[in-house]
Every structure is written in structure tokens, then in C-alpha cells.
Amino acid sequence: PGWARLCGWLEDHCRASGMENVFAGSFSHGGASVRGVGVTKAFARHDFVMCLPKTCWMTPGVESERIRNFTTDEAGAMLP
């Protein structure tokens, strides 16, 4: 449900396209279990996957205090 809400917001607010081609979840990669974004089908080189306009990109300095607390240490340095 959370991913669907995010995709809907990206489509409505950011005019993102291709959100049906991506998912968030846990999957195996290189023998390890990882969380991240994957694609819903096999894509060939140069196939369209999705488009997220630059106006909705997260860049350092635009995040909320809550997000900043998740991504920086006590001194304010970015976590690895």
C-alpha cells in the first residue's frame, strides 16, 4: 500500500511516468538479501523504464529534518 501511494503521488504531483515498471521490495542480489528498487520485467538496453522529472529529485539540503536525522550522524556527516 505504501509503494502504491508513493507511485500515485509521483504520477500526480511530479508527472512521473512508467511507475508500473518498478517496485520496491526485498530480493536476492549476488547471494545477499537486499532491499531496493527493481523492475517488473526484463528490459533491453535503451528501453524506457520510468521518468521522474528533476523537480522531484531528492538532493542534499532539500530533505526534511526527519529525513536528515535518518541519513546523517550526530556531527551532520552523511551516513555510508
C-alpha positions in Angstrom: 0.0 0.0 0.0 2.8 2.5 0.8 4.6 1.9 -2.5 1.3 2.4 -4.4 0.6 5.7 -2.6 4.1 6.9 -3.4 3.8 5.9 -7.1 0.4 7.6 -7.2 1.8 10.8 -5.7 4.8 10.7 -8.1 2.4 10.4 -11.0 0.1 13.1 -9.8 2.5 15.6 -8.2 5.6 15.1 -10.3 4.1 13.8 -13.5 6.3 10.8 -13.3 5.7 8.0 -15.9 6.5 4.4 -16.0 5.8 3.7 -12.3 4.2 0.4 -13.3 7.6 -0.8 -14.4 9.3 -0.5 -10.9 8.7 -2.0 -7.5 10.2 -1.7 -4.0 11.0 -4.8 -2.1 13.4 -7.3 -0.8 15.2 -9.6 -3.3 18.3 -11.6 -3.8 21.3 -9.9 -5.4 24.7 -11.5 -5.6 23.8 -14.1 -3.0 22.7 -11.5 -0.4 19.2 -10.3 0.5 18.8 -6.6 -0.2 16.1 -4.0 -0.2 15.7 -1.6 -3.0 14.0 -0.8 -6.3 13.7 -3.4 -9.0 12.0 -3.6 -12.4 8.8 -5.7 -13.1 10.1 -7.3 -16.3 13.2 -7.8 -18.4 14.2 -4.6 -20.2 16.5 -4.4 -23.2 19.2 -1.7 -23.5 17.6 1.7 -24.3 14.1 0.5 -23.3 12.0 3.1 -21.4 11.7 2.2 -17.8 10.5 5.3 -16.0 10.9 9.0 -15.9 11.0 11.1 -12.7 11.3 14.8 -13.6 14.2 16.6 -11.9 11.8 18.8 -9.9 11.1 15.8 -7.7 14.7 14.5 -7.3 16.0 14.4 -3.7 19.2 16.4 -3.4 21.2 17.2 -0.3 19.7 20.2 1.5 16.1 19.8 0.4 15.2 16.9 2.8 13.2 17.4 5.9 14.7 17.4 9.4 13.2 14.0 10.0 14.9 12.5 6.9 18.1 14.3 7.7 18.2 12.6 11.1 17.9 9.2 9.4 20.7 9.9 6.9 23.3 11.8 8.9 25.4 11.1 12.1 25.5 13.3 15.2 28.1 15.6 13.6 25.9 16.1 10.5 28.1 13.9 8.2 26.2 11.7 5.6 26.0 8.1 6.7 27.5 5.5 4.4 
